[in-house]
Every structure is written in structure tokens, then in C-alpha cells.
Amino acid sequence: MKVDLSLAIGGPQGSGIETAGRIAIRDFALKGFEVLGNRECHSNIGAYSYYYIRAGKTPYVFLLMLKVFLHT
């Protein structure tokens, strides 16, 4: 069965976005997913930041996700 998941975690800086993203990535990896995470943070104090996570069950999905994240 093909499984491909996308997850976005967002909120004000300093509210635990990095921690939540790392926990989600670790949990997906422990369940056997190929995982790619990308954190978008802004230089403005108090601005919102986002953690984008893609997870898939097959290795080729991971390579496709990497290509999308790198915009190649």
C-alpha cells in the first residue's frame, strides 16, 4: 500500500515548532517511513515559522520529495 503524508506545523517563534517537528520526524522514522523535514523561519522577532514534513513508505517517494524540496 502506497502511503505519502504531508504535515505542516506552524506558530509564533518560541512556541515549540522545532520540538514538535523533530518529534514528528522521529516518530515517522520509527514507524518505518522515509522522512524529510524543512523548517522555514523568519528573521523578524515574533514572526511565525513553519515546519514542513513529508513522509512516505517507499524509498523512491523520498527521492521525489527531496527533489521537490530542493526545487530541482
mmCIF file of the N, C-alpha and C atoms, coordinates in Angstrom:
data_MODEL
# 
_entry.id   MODEL 
# 
loop_
_atom_site.group_PDB 
_atom_site.id 
_atom_site.type_symbol 
_atom_site.label_atom_id 
_atom_site.label_alt_id 
_atom_site.label_comp_id 
_atom_site.label_asym_id 
_atom_site.label_entity_id 
_atom_site.label_seq_id 
_atom_site.pdbx_PDB_ins_code 
_atom_site.Cartn_x 
_atom_site.Cartn_y 
_atom_site.Cartn_z 
_atom_site.occupancy 
_atom_site.B_iso_or_equiv 
_atom_site.pdbx_formal_charge 
_atom_site.auth_seq_id 
_atom_site.auth_comp_id 
_atom_site.auth_asym_id 
_atom_site.auth_atom_id 
_atom_site.pdbx_PDB_model_num 
ATOM 1   N N  . MET A 1 1  ? 0.836  -1.172 0.000   1.00 0.00 ? 1  MET A N  1 
ATOM 2   C CA . MET A 1 1  ? 0.000  0.000  0.000   1.00 0.00 ? 1  MET A CA 1 
ATOM 3   C C  . MET A 1 1  ? 0.888  1.244  0.000   1.00 0.00 ? 1  MET A C  1 
ATOM 4   N N  . LYS A 1 2  ? 0.615  2.164  -0.918  1.00 0.00 ? 2  LYS A N  1 
ATOM 5   C CA . LYS A 1 2  ? 1.389  3.394  -1.007  1.00 0.00 ? 2  LYS A CA 1 
ATOM 6   C C  . LYS A 1 2  ? 0.902  4.391  0.029   1.00 0.00 ? 2  LYS A C  1 
ATOM 7   N N  . VAL A 1 3  ? 1.825  4.923  0.797   1.00 0.00 ? 3  VAL A N  1 
ATOM 8   C CA . VAL A 1 3  ? 1.489  5.920  1.805   1.00 0.00 ? 3  VAL A CA 1 
ATOM 9   C C  . VAL A 1 3  ? 2.388  7.124  1.579   1.00 0.00 ? 3  VAL A C  1 
ATOM 10  N N  . ASP A 1 4  ? 1.795  8.292  1.427   1.00 0.00 ? 4  ASP A N  1 
ATOM 11  C CA . ASP A 1 4  ? 2.539  9.538  1.253   1.00 0.00 ? 4  ASP A CA 1 
ATOM 12  C C  . ASP A 1 4  ? 1.830  10.602 2.086   1.00 0.00 ? 4  ASP A C  1 
ATOM 13  N N  . LEU A 1 5  ? 2.527  11.138 3.076   1.00 0.00 ? 5  LEU A N  1 
ATOM 14  C CA . LEU A 1 5  ? 1.922  12.084 4.006   1.00 0.00 ? 5  LEU A CA 1 
ATOM 15  C C  . LEU A 1 5  ? 2.624  13.431 3.941   1.00 0.00 ? 5  LEU A C  1 
ATOM 16  N N  . SER A 1 6  ? 1.872  14.484 4.113   1.00 0.00 ? 6  SER A N  1 
ATOM 17  C CA . SER A 1 6  ? 2.403  15.840 4.234   1.00 0.00 ? 6  SER A CA 1 
ATOM 18  C C  . SER A 1 6  ? 1.871  16.435 5.523   1.00 0.00 ? 6  SER A C  1 
ATOM 19  N N  . LEU A 1 7  ? 2.751  17.132 6.242   1.00 0.00 ? 7  LEU A N  1 
ATOM 20  C CA . LEU A 1 7  ? 2.362  17.731 7.512   1.00 0.00 ? 7  LEU A CA 1 
ATOM 21  C C  . LEU A 1 7  ? 3.022  19.090 7.614   1.00 0.00 ? 7  LEU A C  1 
ATOM 22  N N  . ALA A 1 8  ? 2.277  20.092 8.055   1.00 0.00 ? 8  ALA A N  1 
ATOM 23  C CA . ALA A 1 8  ? 2.820  21.427 8.301   1.00 0.00 ? 8  ALA A CA 1 
ATOM 24  C C  . ALA A 1 8  ? 2.491  21.808 9.736   1.00 0.00 ? 8  ALA A C  1 
ATOM 25  N N  . ILE A 1 9  ? 3.519  22.238 10.461  1.00 0.00 ? 9  ILE A N  1 
ATOM 26  C CA . ILE A 1 9  ? 3.348  22.697 11.836  1.00 0.00 ? 9  ILE A CA 1 
ATOM 27  C C  . ILE A 1 9  ? 3.756  24.164 11.840  1.00 0.00 ? 9  ILE A C  1 
ATOM 28  N N  . GLY A 1 10 ? 2.920  25.026 12.370  1.00 0.00 ? 10 GLY A N  1 
ATOM 29  C CA . GLY A 1 10 ? 3.232  26.456 12.349  1.00 0.00 ? 10 GLY A CA 1 
ATOM 30  C C  . GLY A 1 10 ? 2.822  27.142 13.633  1.00 0.00 ? 10 GLY A C  1 
ATOM 31  N N  . GLY A 1 11 ? 3.439  28.296 13.871  1.00 0.00 ? 11 GLY A N  1 
ATOM 32  C CA . GLY A 1 11 ? 3.097  29.090 15.047  1.00 0.00 ? 11 GLY A CA 1 
ATOM 33  C C  . GLY A 1 11 ? 4.126  30.171 15.268  1.00 0.00 ? 11 GLY A C  1 
ATOM 34  N N  . PRO A 1 12 ? 3.922  30.997 16.285  1.00 0.00 ? 12 PRO A N  1 
ATOM 35  C CA . PRO A 1 12 ? 4.890  32.050 16.570  1.00 0.00 ? 12 PRO A CA 1 
ATOM 36  C C  . PRO A 1 12 ? 6.222  31.465 17.022  1.00 0.00 ? 12 PRO A C  1 
ATOM 37  N N  . GLN A 1 13 ? 7.276  32.175 16.703  1.00 0.00 ? 13 GLN A N  1 
ATOM 38  C CA . GLN A 1 13 ? 8.600  31.691 17.095  1.00 0.00 ? 13 GLN A CA 1 
ATOM 39  C C  . GLN A 1 13 ? 8.678  31.605 18.615  1.00 0.00 ? 13 GLN A C  1 
ATOM 40  N N  . GLY A 1 14 ? 9.319  30.547 19.078  1.00 0.00 ? 14 GLY A N  1 
ATOM 41  C CA . GLY A 1 14 ? 9.447  30.328 20.510  1.00 0.00 ? 14 GLY A CA 1 
ATOM 42  C C  . GLY A 1 14 ? 8.307  29.515 21.109  1.00 0.00 ? 14 GLY A C  1 
ATOM 43  N N  . SER A 1 15 ? 7.411  29.011 20.261  1.00 0.00 ? 15 SER A N  1 
ATOM 44  C CA . SER A 1 15 ? 6.275  28.258 20.781  1.00 0.00 ? 15 SER A CA 1 
ATOM 45  C C  . SER A 1 15 ? 6.439  26.743 20.641  1.00 0.00 ? 15 SER A C  1 
ATOM 46  N N  . GLY A 1 16 ? 7.637  26.276 20.301  1.00 0.00 ? 16 GLY A N  1 
ATOM 47  C CA . GLY A 1 16 ? 7.891  24.842 20.253  1.00 0.00 ? 16 GLY A CA 1 
ATOM 48  C C  . GLY A 1 16 ? 7.743  24.209 18.885  1.00 0.00 ? 16 GLY A C  1 
ATOM 49  N N  . ILE A 1 17 ? 7.826  24.991 17.816  1.00 0.00 ? 17 ILE A N  1 
ATOM 50  C CA . ILE A 1 17 ? 7.691  24.462 16.466  1.00 0.00 ? 17 ILE A CA 1 
ATOM 51  C C  . ILE A 1 17 ? 8.820  23.474 16.159  1.00 0.00 ? 17 ILE A C  1 
ATOM 52  N N  . GLU A 1 18 ? 10.038 23.838 16.516  1.00 0.00 ? 18 GLU A N  1 
ATOM 53  C CA . GLU A 1 18 ? 11.197 22.967 16.261  1.00 0.00 ? 18 GLU A CA 1 
ATOM 54  C C  . GLU A 1 18 ? 11.042 21.639 17.011  1.00 0.00 ? 18 GLU A C  1 
ATOM 55  N N  . THR A 1 19 ? 10.659 21.696 18.257  1.00 0.00 ? 19 THR A N  1 
ATOM 56  C CA . THR A 1 19 ? 10.484 20.483 19.062  1.00 0.00 ? 19 THR A CA 1 
ATOM 57  C C  . THR A 1 19 ? 9.383  19.599 18.495  1.00 0.00 ? 19 THR A C  1 
ATOM 58  N N  . ALA A 1 20 ? 8.256  20.194 18.162  1.00 0.00 ? 20 ALA A N  1 
ATOM 59  C CA . ALA A 1 20 ? 7.142  19.413 17.606  1.00 0.00 ? 20 ALA A CA 1 
ATOM 60  C C  . ALA A 1 20 ? 7.540  18.769 16.279  1.00 0.00 ? 20 ALA A C  1 
ATOM 61  N N  . GLY A 1 21 ? 8.269  19.504 15.445  1.00 0.00 ? 21 GLY A N  1 
ATOM 62  C CA . GLY A 1 21 ? 8.718  18.958 14.167  1.00 0.00 ? 21 GLY A CA 1 
ATOM 63  C C  . GLY A 1 21 ? 9.671  17.790 14.345  1.00 0.00 ? 21 GLY A C  1 
ATOM 64  N N  . ARG A 1 22 ? 10.613 17.938 15.249  1.00 0.00 ? 22 ARG A N  1 
ATOM 65  C CA . ARG A 1 22 ? 11.576 16.850 15.484  1.00 0.00 ? 22 ARG A CA 1 
ATOM 66  C C  . ARG A 1 22 ? 10.907 15.609 16.060  1.00 0.00 ? 22 ARG A C  1 
ATOM 67  N N  . ILE A 1 23 ? 9.937  15.803 16.935  1.00 0.00 ? 23 ILE A N  1 
ATOM 68  C CA . ILE A 1 23 ? 9.215  14.661 17.496  1.00 0.00 ? 23 ILE A CA 1 
ATOM 69  C C  . ILE A 1 23 ? 8.440  13.938 16.396  1.00 0.00 ? 23 ILE A C  1 
ATOM 70  N N  . ALA A 1 24 ? 7.766  14.704 15.531  1.00 0.00 ? 24 ALA A N  1 
ATOM 71  C CA . ALA A 1 24 ? 7.003  14.090 14.446  1.00 0.00 ? 24 ALA A CA 1 
ATOM 72  C C  . ALA A 1 24 ? 7.917  13.328 13.495  1.00 0.00 ? 24 ALA A C  1 
ATOM 73  N N  . ILE A 1 25 ? 9.061  13.928 13.142  1.00 0.00 ? 25 ILE A N  1 
ATOM 74  C CA . ILE A 1 25 ? 10.012 13.262 12.241  1.00 0.00 ? 25 ILE A CA 1 
ATOM 75  C C  . ILE A 1 25 ? 10.527 11.970 12.865  1.00 0.00 ? 25 ILE A C  1 
ATOM 76  N N  . ARG A 1 26 ? 10.883 12.025 14.133  1.00 0.00 ? 26 ARG A N  1 
ATOM 77  C CA . ARG A 1 26 ? 11.385 10.828 14.816  1.00 0.00 ? 26 ARG A CA 1 
ATOM 78  C C  . ARG A 1 26 ? 10.329 9.731  14.853  1.00 0.00 ? 26 ARG A C  1 
ATOM 79  N N  . ASP A 1 27 ? 9.098  10.112 15.165  1.00 0.00 ? 27 ASP A N  1 
ATOM 80  C CA . ASP A 1 27 ? 8.025  9.113  15.237  1.00 0.00 ? 27 ASP A CA 1 
ATOM 81  C C  . ASP A 1 27 ? 7.743  8.488  13.881  1.00 0.00 ? 27 ASP A C  1 
ATOM 82  N N  . PHE A 1 28 ? 7.711  9.288  12.808  1.00 0.00 ? 28 PHE A N  1 
ATOM 83  C CA . PHE A 1 28 ? 7.519  8.736  11.467  1.00 0.00 ? 28 PHE A CA 1 
ATOM 84  C C  . PHE A 1 28 ? 8.652  7.773  11.117  1.00 0.00 ? 28 PHE A C  1 
ATOM 85  N N  . ALA A 1 29 ? 9.892  8.165  11.426  1.00 0.00 ? 29 ALA A N  1 
ATOM 86  C CA . ALA A 1 29 ? 11.040 7.314  11.109  1.00 0.00 ? 29 ALA A CA 1 
ATOM 87  C C  . ALA A 1 29 ? 10.979 6.000  11.888  1.00 0.00 ? 29 ALA A C  1 
ATOM 88  N N  . LEU A 1 30 ? 10.578 6.053  13.152  1.00 0.00 ? 30 LEU A N  1 
ATOM 89  C CA . LEU A 1 30 ? 10.471 4.836  13.956  1.00 0.00 ? 30 LEU A CA 1 
ATOM 90  C C  . LEU A 1 30 ? 9.385  3.900  13.424  1.00 0.00 ? 30 LEU A C  1 
ATOM 91  N N  . LYS A 1 31 ? 8.384  4.451  12.756  1.00 0.00 ? 31 LYS A N  1 
ATOM 92  C CA . LYS A 1 31 ? 7.314  3.639  12.157  1.00 0.00 ? 31 LYS A CA 1 
ATOM 93  C C  . LYS A 1 31 ? 7.692  3.109  10.776  1.00 0.00 ? 31 LYS A C  1 
ATOM 94  N N  . GLY A 1 32 ? 8.914  3.424  10.302  1.00 0.00 ? 32 GLY A N  1 
ATOM 95  C CA . GLY A 1 32 ? 9.386  2.873  9.042   1.00 0.00 ? 32 GLY A CA 1 
ATOM 96  C C  . GLY A 1 32 ? 9.197  3.768  7.832   1.00 0.00 ? 32 GLY A C  1 
ATOM 97  N N  . PHE A 1 33 ? 8.840  5.024  8.038   1.00 0.00 ? 33 PHE A N  1 
ATOM 98  C CA . PHE A 1 33 ? 8.680  5.956  6.925   1.00 0.00 ? 33 PHE A CA 1 
ATOM 99  C C  . PHE A 1 33 ? 10.018 6.566  6.519   1.00 0.00 ? 33 PHE A C  1 
ATOM 100 N N  . GLU A 1 34 ? 10.149 6.885  5.242   1.00 0.00 ? 34 GLU A N  1 
ATOM 101 C CA . GLU A 1 34 ? 11.237 7.738  4.778   1.00 0.00 ? 34 GLU A CA 1 
ATOM 102 C C  . GLU A 1 34 ? 10.751 9.167  5.020   1.00 0.00 ? 34 GLU A C  1 
ATOM 103 N N  . VAL A 1 35 ? 11.533 9.982  5.732   1.00 0.00 ? 35 VAL A N  1 
ATOM 104 C CA . VAL A 1 35 ? 11.043 11.284 6.187   1.00 0.00 ? 35 VAL A CA 1 
ATOM 105 C C  . VAL A 1 35 ? 11.981 12.402 5.748   1.00 0.00 ? 35 VAL A C  1 
ATOM 106 N N  . LEU A 1 36 ? 11.371 13.535 5.391   1.00 0.00 ? 36 LEU A N  1 
ATOM 107 C CA . LEU A 1 36 ? 12.116 14.744 5.047   1.00 0.00 ? 36 LEU A CA 1 
ATOM 108 C C  . LEU A 1 36 ? 11.438 15.915 5.738   1.00 0.00 ? 36 LEU A C  1 
ATOM 109 N N  . GLY A 1 37 ? 12.208 16.704 6.466   1.00 0.00 ? 37 GLY A N  1 
ATOM 110 C CA . GLY A 1 37 ? 11.656 17.874 7.155   1.00 0.00 ? 37 GLY A CA 1 
ATOM 111 C C  . GLY A 1 37 ? 12.380 19.133 6.736   1.00 0.00 ? 37 GLY A C  1 
ATOM 112 N N  . ASN A 1 38 ? 11.646 20.232 6.679   1.00 0.00 ? 38 ASN A N  1 
ATOM 113 C CA . ASN A 1 38 ? 12.207 21.515 6.285   1.00 0.00 ? 38 ASN A CA 1 
ATOM 114 C C  . ASN A 1 38 ? 11.599 22.583 7.182   1.00 0.00 ? 38 ASN A C  1 
ATOM 115 N N  . ARG A 1 39 ? 12.453 23.333 7.872   1.00 0.00 ? 39 ARG A N  1 
ATOM 116 C CA . ARG A 1 39 ? 11.963 24.387 8.752   1.00 0.00 ? 39 ARG A CA 1 
ATOM 117 C C  . ARG A 1 39 ? 12.131 25.727 8.067   1.00 0.00 ? 39 ARG A C  1 
ATOM 118 N N  . GLU A 1 40 ? 11.050 26.484 8.046   1.00 0.00 ? 40 GLU A N  1 
ATOM 119 C CA . GLU A 1 40 ? 11.082 27.834 7.494   1.00 0.00 ? 40 GLU A CA 1 
ATOM 120 C C  . GLU A 1 40 ? 10.981 28.791 8.668   1.00 0.00 ? 40 GLU A C  1 
ATOM 121 N N  . CYS A 1 41 ? 12.014 29.594 8.857   1.00 0.00 ? 41 CYS A N  1 
ATOM 122 C CA . CYS A 1 41 ? 11.975 30.554 9.959   1.00 0.00 ? 41 CYS A CA 1 
ATOM 123 C C  . CYS A 1 41 ? 12.296 31.942 9.424   1.00 0.00 ? 41 CYS A C  1 
ATOM 124 N N  . HIS A 1 42 ? 11.729 32.928 10.065  1.00 0.00 ? 42 HIS A N  1 
ATOM 125 C CA . HIS A 1 42 ? 11.900 34.307 9.634   1.00 0.00 ? 42 HIS A CA 1 
ATOM 126 C C  . HIS A 1 42 ? 12.825 35.037 10.598  1.00 0.00 ? 42 HIS A C  1 
ATOM 127 N N  . SER A 1 43 ? 13.458 36.089 10.114  1.00 0.00 ? 43 SER A N  1 
ATOM 128 C CA . SER A 1 43 ? 14.383 36.841 10.955  1.00 0.00 ? 43 SER A CA 1 
ATOM 129 C C  . SER A 1 43 ? 13.661 37.852 11.843  1.00 0.00 ? 43 SER A C  1 
ATOM 130 N N  . ASN A 1 44 ? 12.392 38.075 11.593  1.00 0.00 ? 44 ASN A N  1 
ATOM 131 C CA . ASN A 1 44 ? 11.634 39.043 12.397  1.00 0.00 ? 44 ASN A CA 1 
ATOM 132 C C  . ASN A 1 44 ? 11.281 38.429 13.746  1.00 0.00 ? 44 ASN A C  1 
ATOM 133 N N  . ILE A 1 45 ? 11.474 39.197 14.804  1.00 0.00 ? 45 ILE A N  1 
ATOM 134 C CA . ILE A 1 45 ? 11.105 38.732 16.136  1.00 0.00 ? 45 ILE A CA 1 
ATOM 135 C C  . ILE A 1 45 ? 9.587  38.712 16.228  1.00 0.00 ? 45 ILE A C  1 
ATOM 136 N N  . GLY A 1 46 ? 9.048  37.613 16.704  1.00 0.00 ? 46 GLY A N  1 
ATOM 137 C CA . GLY A 1 46 ? 7.606  37.481 16.854  1.00 0.00 ? 46 GLY A CA 1 
ATOM 138 C C  . GLY A 1 46 ? 6.897  36.991 15.607  1.00 0.00 ? 46 GLY A C  1 
ATOM 139 N N  . ALA A 1 47 ? 7.643  36.779 14.531  1.00 0.00 ? 47 ALA A N  1 
ATOM 140 C CA . ALA A 1 47 ? 7.025  36.297 13.291  1.00 0.00 ? 47 ALA A CA 1 
ATOM 141 C C  . ALA A 1 47 ? 6.686  34.816 13.430  1.00 0.00 ? 47 ALA A C  1 
ATOM 142 N N  . TYR A 1 48 ? 5.882  34.326 12.523  1.00 0.00 ? 48 TYR A N  1 
ATOM 143 C CA . TYR A 1 48 ? 5.509  32.914 12.521  1.00 0.00 ? 48 TYR A CA 1 
ATOM 144 C C  . TYR A 1 48 ? 6.544  32.102 11.755  1.00 0.00 ? 48 TYR A C  1 
ATOM 145 N N  . SER A 1 49 ? 6.777  30.891 12.208  1.00 0.00 ? 49 SER A N  1 
ATOM 146 C CA . SER A 1 49 ? 7.662  29.971 11.497  1.00 0.00 ? 49 SER A CA 1 
ATOM 147 C C  . SER A 1 49 ? 6.898  28.662 11.271  1.00 0.00 ? 49 SER A C  1 
ATOM 148 N N  . TYR A 1 50 ? 7.389  27.887 10.315  1.00 0.00 ? 50 TYR A N  1 
ATOM 149 C CA . TYR A 1 50 ? 6.690  26.675 9.901   1.00 0.00 ? 50 TYR A CA 1 
ATOM 150 C C  . TYR A 1 50 ? 7.681  25.527 9.761   1.00 0.00 ? 50 TYR A C  1 
ATOM 151 N N  . TYR A 1 51 ? 7.210  24.326 10.030  1.00 0.00 ? 51 TYR A N  1 
ATOM 152 C CA . TYR A 1 51 ? 7.999  23.109 9.843   1.00 0.00 ? 51 TYR A CA 1 
ATOM 153 C C  . TYR A 1 51 ? 7.197  22.224 8.902   1.00 0.00 ? 51 TYR A C  1 
ATOM 154 N N  . TYR A 1 52 ? 7.739  21.963 7.712   1.00 0.00 ? 52 TYR A N  1 
ATOM 155 C CA . TYR A 1 52 ? 7.069  21.128 6.721   1.00 0.00 ? 52 TYR A CA 1 
ATOM 156 C C  . TYR A 1 52 ? 7.685  19.737 6.747   1.00 0.00 ? 52 TYR A C  1 
ATOM 157 N N  . ILE A 1 53 ? 6.848  18.722 6.797   1.00 0.00 ? 53 ILE A N  1 
ATOM 158 C CA . ILE A 1 53 ? 7.314  17.337 6.878   1.00 0.00 ? 53 ILE A CA 1 
ATOM 159 C C  . ILE A 1 53 ? 6.625  16.523 5.788   1.00 0.00 ? 53 ILE A C  1 
ATOM 160 N N  . ARG A 1 54 ? 7.419  15.726 5.078   1.00 0.00 ? 54 ARG A N  1 
ATOM 161 C CA . ARG A 1 54 ? 6.883  14.772 4.093   1.00 0.00 ? 54 ARG A CA 1 
ATOM 162 C C  . ARG A 1 54 ? 7.367  13.394 4.503   1.00 0.00 ? 54 ARG A C  1 
ATOM 163 N N  . ALA A 1 55 ? 6.483  12.420 4.428   1.00 0.00 ? 55 ALA A N  1 
ATOM 164 C CA . ALA A 1 55 ? 6.832  11.051 4.801   1.00 0.00 ? 55 ALA A CA 1 
ATOM 165 C C  . ALA A 1 55 ? 6.214  10.084 3.798   1.00 0.00 ? 55 ALA A C  1 
ATOM 166 N N  . GLY A 1 56 ? 6.970  9.041  3.446   1.00 0.00 ? 56 GLY A N  1 
ATOM 167 C CA . GLY A 1 56 ? 6.482  8.033  2.518   1.00 0.00 ? 56 GLY A CA 1 
ATOM 168 C C  . GLY A 1 56 ? 7.032  6.669  2.887   1.00 0.00 ? 56 GLY A C  1 
ATOM 169 N N  . LYS A 1 57 ? 6.359  5.620  2.435   1.00 0.00 ? 57 LYS A N  1 
ATOM 170 C CA . LYS A 1 57 ? 6.767  4.253  2.770   1.00 0.00 ? 57 LYS A CA 1 
ATOM 171 C C  . LYS A 1 57 ? 7.806  3.673  1.817   1.00 0.00 ? 57 LYS A C  1 
ATOM 172 N N  . THR A 1 58 ? 7.916  4.199  0.603   1.00 0.00 ? 58 THR A N  1 
ATOM 173 C CA . THR A 1 58 ? 8.868  3.638  -0.354  1.00 0.00 ? 58 THR A CA 1 
ATOM 174 C C  . THR A 1 58 ? 10.025 4.606  -0.580  1.00 0.00 ? 58 THR A C  1 
ATOM 175 N N  . PRO A 1 59 ? 11.249 4.096  -0.739  1.00 0.00 ? 59 PRO A N  1 
ATOM 176 C CA . PRO A 1 59 ? 12.413 4.976  -0.893  1.00 0.00 ? 59 PRO A CA 1 
ATOM 177 C C  . PRO A 1 59 ? 12.313 5.927  -2.085  1.00 0.00 ? 59 PRO A C  1 
ATOM 178 N N  . TYR A 1 60 ? 11.694 5.492  -3.191  1.00 0.00 ? 60 TYR A N  1 
ATOM 179 C CA . TYR A 1 60 ? 11.634 6.394  -4.336  1.00 0.00 ? 60 TYR A CA 1 
ATOM 180 C C  . TYR A 1 60 ? 10.755 7.605  -4.039  1.00 0.00 ? 60 TYR A C  1 
ATOM 181 N N  . VAL A 1 61 ? 9.781  7.456  -3.159  1.00 0.00 ? 61 VAL A N  1 
ATOM 182 C CA . VAL A 1 61 ? 8.959  8.597  -2.763  1.00 0.00 ? 61 VAL A CA 1 
ATOM 183 C C  . VAL A 1 61 ? 9.835  9.618  -2.053  1.00 0.00 ? 61 VAL A C  1 
ATOM 184 N N  . PHE A 1 62 ? 10.763 9.140  -1.228  1.00 0.00 ? 62 PHE A N  1 
ATOM 185 C CA . PHE A 1 62 ? 11.669 10.046 -0.534  1.00 0.00 ? 62 PHE A CA 1 
ATOM 186 C C  . PHE A 1 62 ? 12.515 10.836 -1.533  1.00 0.00 ? 62 PHE A C  1 
ATOM 187 N N  . LEU A 1 63 ? 13.009 10.175 -2.559  1.00 0.00 ? 63 LEU A N  1 
ATOM 188 C CA . LEU A 1 63 ? 13.817 10.880 -3.560  1.00 0.00 ? 63 LEU A CA 1 
ATOM 189 C C  . LEU A 1 63 ? 12.992 11.915 -4.304  1.00 0.00 ? 63 LEU A C  1 
ATOM 190 N N  . LEU A 1 64 ? 11.746 11.605 -4.595  1.00 0.00 ? 64 LEU A N  1 
ATOM 191 C CA . LEU A 1 64 ? 10.871 12.580 -5.243  1.00 0.00 ? 64 LEU A CA 1 
ATOM 192 C C  . LEU A 1 64 ? 10.605 13.767 -4.317  1.00 0.00 ? 64 LEU A C  1 
ATOM 193 N N  . MET A 1 65 ? 10.419 13.479 -3.028  1.00 0.00 ? 65 MET A N  1 
ATOM 194 C CA . MET A 1 65 ? 10.173 14.558 -2.068  1.00 0.00 ? 65 MET A CA 1 
ATOM 195 C C  . MET A 1 65 ? 11.398 15.454 -1.968  1.00 0.00 ? 65 MET A C  1 
ATOM 196 N N  . LEU A 1 66 ? 12.586 14.859 -1.949  1.00 0.00 ? 66 LEU A N  1 
ATOM 197 C CA . LEU A 1 66 ? 13.814 15.630 -1.885  1.00 0.00 ? 66 LEU A CA 1 
ATOM 198 C C  . LEU A 1 66 ? 13.935 16.536 -3.084  1.00 0.00 ? 66 LEU A C  1 
ATOM 199 N N  . LYS A 1 67 ? 13.576 16.027 -4.246  1.00 0.00 ? 67 LYS A N  1 
ATOM 200 C CA . LYS A 1 67 ? 13.620 16.821 -5.470  1.00 0.00 ? 67 LYS A CA 1 
ATOM 201 C C  . LYS A 1 67 ? 12.664 18.000 -5.378  1.00 0.00 ? 67 LYS A C  1 
ATOM 202 N N  . VAL A 1 68 ? 11.485 17.781 -4.818  1.00 0.00 ? 68 VAL A N  1 
ATOM 203 C CA . VAL A 1 68 ? 10.510 18.868 -4.663  1.00 0.00 ? 68 VAL A CA 1 
ATOM 204 C C  . VAL A 1 68 ? 11.034 19.920 -3.691  1.00 0.00 ? 68 VAL A C  1 
ATOM 205 N N  . PHE A 1 69 ? 11.602 19.487 -2.556  1.00 0.00 ? 69 PHE A N  1 
ATOM 206 C CA . PHE A 1 69 ? 12.108 20.436 -1.574  1.00 0.00 ? 69 PHE A CA 1 
ATOM 207 C C  . PHE A 1 69 ? 13.282 21.249 -2.103  1.00 0.00 ? 69 PHE A C  1 
ATOM 208 N N  . LEU A 1 70 ? 14.120 20.637 -2.928  1.00 0.00 ? 70 LEU A N  1 
ATOM 209 C CA . LEU A 1 70 ? 15.288 21.335 -3.474  1.00 0.00 ? 70 LEU A CA 1 
ATOM 210 C C  . LEU A 1 70 ? 14.967 22.099 -4.735  1.00 0.00 ? 70 LEU A C  1 
ATOM 211 N N  . HIS A 1 71 ? 13.740 21.932 -5.257  1.00 0.00 ? 71 HIS A N  1 
ATOM 212 C CA . HIS A 1 71 ? 13.284 22.638 -6.467  1.00 0.00 ? 71 HIS A CA 1 
ATOM 213 C C  . HIS A 1 71 ? 14.195 22.380 -7.647  1.00 0.00 ? 71 HIS A C  1 
ATOM 214 N N  . THR A 1 72 ? 14.588 21.112 -7.856  1.00 0.00 ? 72 THR A N  1 
ATOM 215 C CA . THR A 1 72 ? 15.457 20.792 -8.996  1.00 0.00 ? 72 THR A CA 1 
ATOM 216 C C  . THR A 1 72 ? 14.666 20.158 -10.096 1.00 0.00 ? 72 THR A C  1 
# 
